[in-house]
Amino acid sequence: MPVKIEKIMKIIEKEKREEVVRLYKEEKHTIKEIMKITGVRSEQTIYAILDETHISRFKTRKVVKKISVGVDAELYEIIEKENPKNIAEFVCNMAKKGYYSCKATIKKEENDTDVNLE
């Protein structure tokens, strides 16, 4: 770790470092939001805190296409209730879970052979 960062790390009190780690682990805030909440001035310092505490970086998704989607009132309420950090990622994950869950149900129904037509 460079000398400059080590000096900065000493300045940041233990409670602030713990708050950075807690917020990051919640996966509800961006790095910029964590900076605002904790008063840490740079992304580099946030990452240095995470590295110091051996916190792995979360994977980012590779976006292949951006689209605009309208949502109905029910989905809007779900999004508001869940308050995801990344709405697009949240909707993608929920759509994939629903899709695979539905496919599994259909496949199971196709394999059920207890129907007697006689």
LINJO-V619187 format. One record per residue. N is the residue number from 1. RES is the residue in one letter. SS is DSSP state (@ for helix, = for strand, . for the rest). PHI is phi in whole degrees, -180 to 180 (NA if undefined). PSI is psi in radians with two decimals (none if undefined). Layout:
# LINJO-V619187
<<N & RES & SS & PHI & PSI> <N & RES & SS & PHI & PSI>>
This chain:
# LINJO-V619187
<<1 & M & . & NA & 2.26> <2 & P & . & -59 & 2.67> <3 & V & @ & -58 & -0.73> <4 & K & @ & -59 & -0.78> <5 & I & @ & -66 & -0.67> <6 & E & @ & -60 & -0.71> <7 & K & @ & -64 & -0.74> <8 & I & @ & -63 & -0.75> <9 & M & @ & -60 & -0.65> <10 & K & @ & -67 & -0.56> <11 & I & @ & -70 & -0.68> <12 & I & . & -73 & 2.08> <13 & E & . & -67 & 2.75> <14 & K & @ & -55 & -0.74> <15 & E & @ & -62 & -0.68> <16 & K & @ & -67 & -0.71> <17 & R & @ & -63 & -0.73> <18 & E & @ & -64 & -0.66> <19 & E & @ & -65 & -0.73> <20 & V & @ & -59 & -0.85> <21 & V & @ & -63 & -0.80> <22 & R & @ & -60 & -0.84> <23 & L & @ & -63 & -0.71> <24 & Y & @ & -65 & -0.75> <25 & K & @ & -66 & -0.47> <26 & E & @ & -65 & -0.44> <27 & E & . & 59 & 0.55> <28 & K & . & -114 & -0.08> <29 & H & . & -130 & 2.53> <30 & T & . & -78 & 2.93> <31 & I & @ & -60 & -0.72> <32 & K & @ & -61 & -0.71> <33 & E & @ & -66 & -0.71> <34 & I & @ & -62 & -0.69> <35 & M & @ & -60 & -0.80> <36 & K & @ & -64 & -0.79> <37 & I & @ & -64 & -0.77> <38 & T & @ & -92 & -0.30> <39 & G & . & 83 & 0.12> <40 & V & . & -72 & 2.32> <41 & R & . & -87 & -0.27> <42 & S & . & -140 & 2.63> <43 & E & @ & -63 & -0.66> <44 & Q & @ & -58 & -0.70> <45 & T & @ & -68 & -0.70> <46 & I & @ & -58 & -0.84> <47 & Y & @ & -67 & -0.59> <48 & A & @ & -65 & -0.70> <49 & I & @ & -62 & -0.78> <50 & L & @ & -64 & -0.72> <51 & D & @ & -65 & -0.70> <52 & E & @ & -61 & -0.61> <53 & T & . & -98 & 0.20> <54 & H & . & 58 & 0.69> <55 & I & . & -90 & 2.15> <56 & S & . & -72 & 2.56> <57 & R & . & -74 & 2.49> <58 & F & . & -78 & 2.54> <59 & K & . & -68 & 2.54> <60 & T & . & -107 & 2.59> <61 & R & . & -82 & 2.62> <62 & K & . & -95 & 2.01> <63 & V & . & -82 & 2.18> <64 & V & . & -99 & -0.39> <65 & K & . & -161 & 2.38> <66 & K & . & -99 & 2.33> <67 & I & . & -134 & 2.79> <68 & S & . & -103 & 2.26> <69 & V & . & -130 & 2.35> <70 & G & . & -88 & 2.52> <71 & V & . & -119 & 2.61> <72 & D & . & -86 & 3.07> <73 & A & @ & -61 & -0.68> <74 & E & @ & -64 & -0.81> <75 & L & @ & -66 & -0.66> <76 & Y & @ & -60 & -0.73> <77 & E & @ & -63 & -0.71> <78 & I & @ & -62 & -0.80> <79 & I & @ & -62 & -0.76> <80 & E & @ & -62 & -0.72> <81 & K & @ & -67 & -0.78> <82 & E & @ & -77 & -0.50> <83 & N & . & 47 & 1.03> <84 & P & . & -70 & 2.65> <85 & K & . & -65 & -0.67> <86 & N & . & -127 & 1.79> <87 & I & @ & -63 & -0.75> <88 & A & @ & -60 & -0.79> <89 & E & @ & -64 & -0.72> <90 & F & @ & -60 & -0.86> <91 & V & @ & -65 & -0.73> <92 & C & @ & -59 & -0.85> <93 & N & @ & -63 & -0.74> <94 & M & @ & -67 & -0.68> <95 & A & @ & -64 & -0.76> <96 & K & @ & -65 & -0.73> <97 & K & @ & -62 & -0.76> <98 & G & @ & -64 & -0.74> <99 & Y & @ & -62 & -0.92> <100 & Y & @ & -68 & -0.58> <101 & S & @ & -65 & -0.76> <102 & C & @ & -66 & -0.77> <103 & K & @ & -61 & -0.71> <104 & A & @ & -64 & -0.69> <105 & T & @ & -65 & -0.78> <106 & I & @ & -63 & -0.78> <107 & K & @ & -61 & -0.72> <108 & K & @ & -63 & -0.74> <109 & E & @ & -65 & -0.63> <110 & E & @ & -66 & -0.56> <111 & N & @ & -84 & -0.26> <112 & D & . & -70 & 2.21> <113 & T & . & -118 & 0.36> <114 & D & . & -89 & 0.23> <115 & V & . & -87 & 2.19> <116 & N & . & -112 & 2.06> <117 & L & . & -94 & -0.03> <118 & E & . & -82 & none>>
